[in-house]
Amino acid sequence: MENRVAYPIHIKELAIQMKQENIPVRKIMEELGIKNKTQIETWWRWYRKGENHRLVQPVGKQYSYGKSPEDQSNEQQLKNENKFLKTQIDVLKKYKELERMWNQKYL
């Protein structure tokens, strides 16, 4: 059985950012040194569901069972939430722009 790999938070955030830019998973894996594509898919799923707090969880810890990051300060939690909300706003702006372009094209 192989040892589990704990990726730093900045690698996880880079992978999510690259996935947002529609970069293929294979390329993300090569550039960031991630061994398994399901890891990226898991991080992406957490990001889409708004579960960014799970990105900092240690290997083997599952927050669904009541465990949470005790070492994360209130300030850090607010920074993470702020970053997530800003990203959601950016996505909505992109969608509105696409919607506007579609309406111009088909009307």
C-alpha positions in Angstrom: 0.0 0.0 0.0 1.3 3.4 -0.9 1.7 6.3 1.4 -0.8 9.1 1.1 0.4 12.4 -0.3 -0.5 15.6 1.4 -0.4 18.5 -1.1 0.1 22.0 0.1 -2.9 24.4 0.0 -1.2 26.6 -2.7 -0.9 23.5 -5.0 -4.6 22.8 -4.5 -5.6 26.4 -5.3 -3.4 26.4 -8.4 -5.0 23.2 -9.6 -8.5 24.7 -9.1 -7.5 27.9 -10.8 -6.1 26.0 -13.8 -9.3 23.9 -13.9 -11.3 27.1 -14.1 -9.2 28.2 -17.1 -10.2 24.9 -18.8 -6.7 23.5 -18.8 -6.7 19.7 -19.3 -6.4 17.6 -16.1 -3.3 15.8 -17.6 -1.5 19.1 -18.1 -2.4 20.2 -14.5 -1.1 16.9 -13.2 2.2 17.3 -15.1 2.8 20.9 -14.1 2.0 20.6 -10.5 3.3 17.0 -9.9 -0.1 15.6 -8.9 -0.1 11.8 -9.1 -3.8 11.0 -9.5 -6.5 12.8 -11.5 -9.2 11.9 -9.0 -7.4 14.2 -6.5 -8.0 17.2 -8.8 -11.6 16.1 -9.4 -12.2 15.9 -5.6 -10.7 19.4 -5.1 -12.8 20.8 -7.9 -16.0 19.2 -6.5 -15.3 20.7 -3.1 -14.7 24.1 -4.7 -17.9 24.0 -6.7 -19.9 23.0 -3.6 -18.4 25.9 -1.6 -16.5 23.6 0.7 -13.2 25.4 0.5 -12.5 24.7 4.2 -11.9 21.0 3.1 -8.9 22.0 1.1 -6.9 22.6 4.3 -8.0 19.3 6.0 -5.1 16.9 6.9 -4.8 13.6 5.2 -7.3 11.1 6.6 -9.5 13.8 8.3 -13.1 14.1 7.2 -15.1 17.1 8.2 -18.3 15.2 7.5 -17.6 13.4 10.8 -17.4 16.6 12.8 -13.7 17.3 12.5 -12.6 20.8 11.6 -9.3 22.8 11.3 -8.7 24.0 14.9 -5.5 25.6 13.9 -7.2 28.0 11.4 -7.7 31.5 12.8 -10.9 33.4 12.4 -9.0 35.9 10.2 -7.8 33.1 7.9 -11.3 31.7 7.6 -12.6 35.1 6.6 -9.9 35.5 4.1 -10.7 32.1 2.6 -14.4 32.9 2.4 -13.7 36.3 0.9 -11.5 34.7 -1.8 -14.2 32.2 -2.6 -16.9 34.9 -2.9 -14.7 37.0 -5.2 -14.2 34.0 -7.4 -18.0 33.4 -7.5 -18.5 37.0 -8.5 -16.0 36.6 -11.3 -17.7 33.5 -12.6 -21.1 35.3 -12.6 -19.6 38.3 -14.5 -18.2 35.9 -17.1 -21.6 34.2 -17.4 -23.4 37.6 -17.8 -21.0 38.6 -20.6 -21.5 35.3 -22.4 -25.3 35.6 -22.0 -25.1 39.1 -23.5 -23.1 37.9 -26.4 -25.5 35.0 -27.0 -28.5 37.4 -27.0 -26.8 39.7 -29.5 -25.9 36.8 -31.8 -29.3 35.1 -31.8 -31.7 38.1 -31.6 
